[in-house]
Amino acid sequence: MSMKRFVRILRLLLLGVTLASGTARGAGDDADPKKIYMHKLALGDSIRVSVFGEEDLLKTVRIDARGQIDLALVGQVSVGGMTIEQAKVAIENAYKEGRFLRNPQVSINVESYTPREITVQGQVRNPQRISLPPESSYTISEVIAKTGGFTDIAKGSEVTIRRPMPNGTFKVFIVNVDNILKGKKGTKVEDDFLLEPNDIVYVPERLI
């Protein structure tokens, strides 16, 4: 191979690497933060559970108040609060551990969703309950906008989000929504907090 041809091939290879890395960066930069939302199965959700090759095990069930579903052969399985992928694994493990199936392949489809809401309280112009769309959510800035925005005495730098946990406790987050709305330097996309069903958003009053 001549030196000239070798240099040409090398340039083409380098160009391909550059284009590939540029595409990856662009996809990340333009990514919608909502796409990272993973629906968690909630109490009251109705789901269709099927096992490949096992038609007798097909069942549509509603998640009860304990977060469980009742399935053929294995009985009660806890899936409340899990993503669909996590629930699939839990059900497959139940069939394997009970020695009913050696290698079950479970599929789950949500047939109907229980109402999914968040509550917004405090210093916003229109405190209210907001329904979340299926398989998606709203960010904290979107929710503040839906309530008409902050009042004149709101302390938007310390918005509190209380999230109920399965064990009955609450996890608390404090978010500087002012910085998000103003697009302050150093604010990241992920700072615009993605809300989950039953979150309680509270906007405190600013001390004058």
Secondary structure, DSSP 8 states (H G I E B T S, - for coil): --HHHHHHHHHHHHHHHHHHHHHHHHHHHT--GGGG---B--TT-EEEEEETTEEEEEEEEE--TTSEEEETTTEEEE-TT-BHHHHHHHHHHHHHHTTS-SS--EEEEEEE----EEEEEESBSS-EEEE--TT---BHHHHHHHTT-B-TTB-GGGEEEEEE-TTS-EEEEEE-HHHHHHT-TT--GGGS-B--TT-EEEE-B---
